[in-house]
C-alpha cells in the first residue's frame, strides 16, 4: 500500500512539473495514461487537503475573512468550519467544472472522453492556484500575521493580480491547450468552454471558500 501511495505521489509530481514546463506534451501524455484519471483525482484531493491545513493555520492564528461571507457563520469560526468543508466543496467544484467542460466539448464535436478531460483539467486548474494562492497563503501569511500584518502588505492591485489576474490567465491558457489537444477542437471554442465551465464552480467557491 505504501509503495502504491509513493508511486502515485511521484506521478502527481511528474505531471505537476510537466504542466508547468510543457503543457501540450503533458496533456497528450496524461490523455494516453490508462490511470491518468486517478492521478488527476488524487492531485485534486491532495490540493484540497493542503488548503484545509492552510485554513486551519489561519483559524489558529485568529484570522477572519477579509470579505463578509454569504453564510451565517461567525467570522471567528469561519476558517475552522472551512477546514472540514474544503475537501467536499473542492471536489464538488472540480467535478462540476470538468463534467461541464466535457459535455460542452462533446457538444461541439470533441473527440476526447471524460477521464481524459478530468485528468488534464485537474492540473490545469490547480497548478496555478497552488503556486499563486496556496504557497503565499501557507508560508508567507502566517509569518505576517504573527508580526501583526494582515492582510498582505502590498497594494490592492498587486493582491488582485496574485489572486485573480495571474492564476486565472495561466489557468485558461493551459486549459485551452489541454482541451485542444484532447478534443481536437479550435482554441477559441476551448477558451469559451473553459470560461463557461468555470462559472458554476466560481459561484460555489464564492459561497463556501474564503
TAKA-V833160 format. One record per residue. N is the residue number from 1. OMEGA is omega in whole degrees, -180 to 180 (999 if undefined). D_CENTER is the distance of its C-alpha to the mean C-alpha in whole Angstrom. Layout:
BEGIN
n:N omega:OMEGA d_center:D_CENTER
n:N omega:OMEGA d_center:D_CENTER
END
This chain:
BEGIN
n:1 omega:179 d_center:27
n:2 omega:178 d_center:26
n:3 omega:178 d_center:26
n:4 omega:179 d_center:24
n:5 omega:178 d_center:21
n:6 omega:179 d_center:22
n:7 omega:-180 d_center:22
n:8 omega:179 d_center:19
n:9 omega:177 d_center:17
n:10 omega:-180 d_center:19
n:11 omega:175 d_center:18
n:12 omega:179 d_center:14
n:13 omega:178 d_center:15
n:14 omega:-179 d_center:17
n:15 omega:176 d_center:14
n:16 omega:179 d_center:12
n:17 omega:-176 d_center:15
n:18 omega:-179 d_center:16
n:19 omega:174 d_center:13
n:20 omega:-171 d_center:14
n:21 omega:-177 d_center:18
n:22 omega:-175 d_center:18
n:23 omega:179 d_center:16
n:24 omega:179 d_center:19
n:25 omega:180 d_center:20
n:26 omega:180 d_center:17
n:27 omega:179 d_center:16
n:28 omega:-179 d_center:20
n:29 omega:-177 d_center:20
n:30 omega:177 d_center:17
n:31 omega:-180 d_center:19
n:32 omega:179 d_center:22
n:33 omega:-176 d_center:21
n:34 omega:179 d_center:22
n:35 omega:-179 d_center:20
n:36 omega:-180 d_center:17
n:37 omega:179 d_center:16
n:38 omega:176 d_center:16
n:39 omega:178 d_center:14
n:40 omega:-179 d_center:11
n:41 omega:180 d_center:12
n:42 omega:176 d_center:12
n:43 omega:178 d_center:10
n:44 omega:178 d_center:7
n:45 omega:179 d_center:10
n:46 omega:179 d_center:11
n:47 omega:-178 d_center:7
n:48 omega:178 d_center:8
n:49 omega:175 d_center:12
n:50 omega:180 d_center:11
n:51 omega:176 d_center:10
n:52 omega:177 d_center:13
n:53 omega:-179 d_center:15
n:54 omega:-178 d_center:14
n:55 omega:175 d_center:15
n:56 omega:175 d_center:18
n:57 omega:179 d_center:20
n:58 omega:178 d_center:19
n:59 omega:-179 d_center:21
n:60 omega:-180 d_center:24
n:61 omega:177 d_center:24
n:62 omega:-179 d_center:25
n:63 omega:175 d_center:22
n:64 omega:-180 d_center:22
n:65 omega:179 d_center:20
n:66 omega:177 d_center:21
n:67 omega:-177 d_center:20
n:68 omega:-180 d_center:22
n:69 omega:176 d_center:20
n:70 omega:-177 d_center:21
n:71 omega:-177 d_center:22
n:72 omega:175 d_center:25
n:73 omega:179 d_center:24
n:74 omega:-177 d_center:26
n:75 omega:-178 d_center:24
n:76 omega:179 d_center:25
n:77 omega:-172 d_center:24
n:78 omega:-175 d_center:21
n:79 omega:173 d_center:19
n:80 omega:179 d_center:21
n:81 omega:-178 d_center:20
n:82 omega:176 d_center:16
n:83 omega:-176 d_center:16
n:84 omega:-179 d_center:17
n:85 omega:-176 d_center:15
n:86 omega:-178 d_center:12
n:87 omega:-179 d_center:12
n:88 omega:179 d_center:13
n:89 omega:179 d_center:12
n:90 omega:178 d_center:8
n:91 omega:179 d_center:10
n:92 omega:179 d_center:12
n:93 omega:-179 d_center:9
n:94 omega:179 d_center:8
n:95 omega:175 d_center:11
n:96 omega:-179 d_center:13
n:97 omega:-175 d_center:11
n:98 omega:178 d_center:12
n:99 omega:180 d_center:15
n:100 omega:178 d_center:16
n:101 omega:179 d_center:15
n:102 omega:-179 d_center:17
n:103 omega:180 d_center:20
n:104 omega:177 d_center:20
n:105 omega:179 d_center:20
n:106 omega:-179 d_center:23
n:107 omega:180 d_center:25
n:108 omega:174 d_center:25
n:109 omega:180 d_center:26
n:110 omega:-175 d_center:23
n:111 omega:-177 d_center:24
n:112 omega:178 d_center:21
n:113 omega:-175 d_center:21
n:114 omega:-179 d_center:18
n:115 omega:179 d_center:17
n:116 omega:179 d_center:17
n:117 omega:-180 d_center:15
n:118 omega:-176 d_center:12
n:119 omega:-178 d_center:13
n:120 omega:-176 d_center:12
n:121 omega:174 d_center:9
n:122 omega:-179 d_center:7
n:123 omega:-179 d_center:7
n:124 omega:178 d_center:8
n:125 omega:-166 d_center:4
n:126 omega:173 d_center:3
n:127 omega:179 d_center:6
n:128 omega:-179 d_center:7
n:129 omega:177 d_center:5
n:130 omega:-176 d_center:7
n:131 omega:-174 d_center:10
n:132 omega:-177 d_center:11
n:133 omega:-173 d_center:10
n:134 omega:-176 d_center:10
n:135 omega:180 d_center:13
n:136 omega:-178 d_center:15
n:137 omega:-179 d_center:14
n:138 omega:-173 d_center:15
n:139 omega:-179 d_center:18
n:140 omega:-177 d_center:19
n:141 omega:180 d_center:19
n:142 omega:178 d_center:21
n:143 omega:180 d_center:24
n:144 omega:-179 d_center:24
n:145 omega:179 d_center:25
n:146 omega:179 d_center:27
n:147 omega:175 d_center:29
n:148 omega:180 d_center:29
n:149 omega:180 d_center:27
n:150 omega:3 d_center:24
n:151 omega:-178 d_center:22
n:152 omega:-171 d_center:21
n:153 omega:-178 d_center:25
n:154 omega:-178 d_center:24
n:155 omega:-178 d_center:24
n:156 omega:-178 d_center:22
n:157 omega:177 d_center:22
n:158 omega:178 d_center:20
n:159 omega:177 d_center:18
n:160 omega:178 d_center:17
n:161 omega:-180 d_center:17
n:162 omega:-173 d_center:14
n:163 omega:-174 d_center:12
n:164 omega:-171 d_center:12
n:165 omega:-175 d_center:15
n:166 omega:-178 d_center:13
n:167 omega:-178 d_center:10
n:168 omega:176 d_center:10
n:169 omega:179 d_center:13
n:170 omega:-180 d_center:12
n:171 omega:-178 d_center:9
n:172 omega:180 d_center:12
n:173 omega:-177 d_center:14
n:174 omega:174 d_center:13
n:175 omega:178 d_center:12
n:176 omega:178 d_center:15
n:177 omega:-177 d_center:17
n:178 omega:-180 d_center:15
n:179 omega:178 d_center:16
n:180 omega:-179 d_center:20
n:181 omega:-175 d_center:20
n:182 omega:-174 d_center:20
n:183 omega:178 d_center:21
n:184 omega:175 d_center:24
n:185 omega:-174 d_center:23
n:186 omega:-174 d_center:24
n:187 omega:-177 d_center:21
n:188 omega:174 d_center:22
n:189 omega:178 d_center:21
n:190 omega:180 d_center:18
n:191 omega:179 d_center:17
n:192 omega:180 d_center:19
n:193 omega:-179 d_center:17
n:194 omega:-179 d_center:13
n:195 omega:-179 d_center:14
n:196 omega:-178 d_center:16
n:197 omega:-178 d_center:13
n:198 omega:-175 d_center:11
n:199 omega:178 d_center:14
n:200 omega:179 d_center:14
n:201 omega:179 d_center:10
n:202 omega:177 d_center:11
n:203 omega:179 d_center:14
n:204 omega:-180 d_center:13
n:205 omega:-180 d_center:11
n:206 omega:-179 d_center:14
n:207 omega:-169 d_center:16
n:208 omega:-172 d_center:15
n:209 omega:176 d_center:12
n:210 omega:999 d_center:14
END
